[in-house]
Amino acid sequence: MSSTLPPTRPPASGSPETNGSSAPPLYSTRFKIVAALLVTLAVVAFVAAYLTTSDGDDGGATDGEYVERLLPERDTQIVQQGTVGIDLAPGWEGRLTIDGVPIPEGQTDVTSLNVVQFTPGEGKAMQTLPIGKICAQARVWETATGPDESRTVSWCFDVI
């Protein structure tokens, strides 16, 4: 018959086997402080990055007064035959330039909802959008003041 020994446990703190001392801590105080600082810095960096990128949905903080939406949104993707445009607040008008090519007024679709947009095609300023990262600009102005007091809105996107 084999004898089984009971499992051994580490000596209790303050027992004669430990000579009255407690077990060493698993992590040092210095490590805990450094780890807490690193976690705090990571959270602050994440929040700052989120706040920096989250206000771009309306075209930017300064554009928000007259830009309701960009087509396509900044830093998104669009196909070569995709529509590029700008949705303006009521009382605003605009003209488009895409990848340095001014879009003639007769080639843009302007709706009563103040959306100025361009879809490339045969016989137009652009037959297709060039592949890669391109930028669009819209020169916008209040209808009441006219184009002499215009502002420029720029945004970039990828054509796939």
Secondary structure, DSSP 8 states (H G I E B T S, - for coil): ------------TTSGGGTT-----SS-HHHHHHHHHHHHHHHHHHHHHHHHHHTTTTT-TTTTTTEEEEES-TT-EE-TT--EEEEE-TTEEEEEEETTEE--GGGSEE-TTSEEEE---TTSS-SS--SEEEEEEEEEEETTT-GGG-EEEEEEEEE-
